[in-house]
Amino acid sequence: MSVSEIAAVLQAVIEGVADQRRRLAAVTDDLQRDRDRFHAVTAASGHRLVGETLRQQTEATQRLRHADHLLSVIPQALAEFAAAIGATVQPSSTTGEPQQPTKPRSQPTEPATPTTVGDPAGIPAAVTRLARRLRPWQDGENAKAYAYDSNHQHLTDEPFTSGRIASAAHGLRPVRGGGHPVTVTDHVEGHVAARMRTPNGPREVTLVINKTPCDDRPFGCDRLLPHLIPTGSRLTVYVVEADGPRFHRTYQGTGKAITT
């Protein structure tokens, strides 16, 4: 085959991956929506089959997201291969980071309070309620945050607070030159990431924090945090400001900094 013919095949594969990821996203959204609906009508039940069904639905959702993560690296690999043989391919519009949903998939349980209605800006009601417990960060203060998982449970009863804790570096590979990425592990985001790395830890977490995650180089959250959480996991962050919470970013887990 000629180089141009190979390039055409590579381009077709890239477009195919984009289509597969779109369909995966639709199936994942449908599954999560059905899970949330099932949870809403069975919340008062302690039957073991209800819990087992919820666990299976959650596991299925996580596996679909892991499949999407695996697919997401294919276009770049094919582009590099194409360049190596002197060909050119075009990235698809959907081969980058998956789009952030307009709301997280679930909200934490809080008695006698609706959990499905957000404010006019599209912020989930659960995020808005948690934001009321925090005030925007000021210089000299420790950052504080609340977090909840896809099972509608808060990760802690008390807010996470930034600072050095030994457990935040558990399960991480040392960075070049020794040590760990302390900028991140000292921060609230790093504490939550450590919870996500624990055996049977949550794989989808929403974090409501009163300080914007750092982008310090080379060890800032925006650069390293995806590598500190398990492959296929997601950490969605909302930042509390004077006029209320705002969506910051969803970090897609790669697991690259986690020991095996």
Residue, then its C-alpha position, 0 to 999 in steps of 0.5 A: m500500500s502507498v503512504s496515502e492509502i495507509a493514511a486513509v486507513l489511519q484516518a478512518v480508524i481515528e474517525g471510527v474511534a470518535d464515533q465509538r466514544r460518542r456512542l460509549a458516552a451515550v450508553t454511559d449517560d443512560l446507564q448512570r441515569d437509570r442507576d440514579r432513578f433506581h437509587a431514588v426509588t429504593a433509597a429506603s430499602g436495605h435489601r441485599l439485591v438492591g445494594e448488589t444492583l447498585r454496585q453492578q451498575t456502578e461497576a458497569t459505568q466505571r468500566l465504560r469510562h475505562a473503555d473510553h479512556l483506552l480509546s482516547v489514546i488511540p488517535q494520538a498514537l496513530a498520528e505519531f505513527a503517521a508522522a513516522i511514515g511521512a503521512t498526515v492525519q487529522p484529529s477528530s473533534t472528539t478525540g481530546e478530553p471528554q466533555q464535562p457534563t452539565k451536572p455530576r451524576s449524583q448528589p450526596t444524601e441530605p435529609a428532607t432536601p431535594t437533590t435533583v434541582g440546581d440553581p439557574a447557572g446549572i450548578p447541581a443543588a448538592v454542590t450549592r448546598l455544600a458551598r453554603r458551608l464554606r466561604p471563599w479562601q483568603d490568604g493565610e488560610n488552609a483550603k477546605a472542601y467537601a466531597y461526595d461519591s457516586n453512591h450519594q455519600h460524603l467521603t468525610d463528615e468534616p471538611f477536608t483541610s489542606g496540610r501535610i498528611a502522610s496518607a496523601a502520598h500512599g500508593l504513589r511513585p516517587v518523582r524523579g530525584g526522590g520524594h513525592p509531588v508534595t505540592v499536590t499531596d499537601h492540598v485538599e485535592g491530593h487528600v481526596a485523590a488518596r481516598m480514591r486510590t484506596p482499595n474499593g475507593p470511589r471512582e467518581v467524586t465531586l469536590v466542592i472547594n473554597k480555593t481554585p486548584c493550583d497550576d504551579r509547575p511542575f507539580g500543580c494540580d492541573r498537571l499532576l492530579p489526573h495521574l494521582i487518581p486511578t485510571g478511568s476515575r473522575l474528579t469533578v471540581y467546583v470552586v466556591e466564590a463570593d457569588g456562589p460555586r462555579f464549575h472548575r474542571t473534571y480531572q480524568g484519571t490516568g493512574k500514571a503516578i500510582t504504584t502497581 
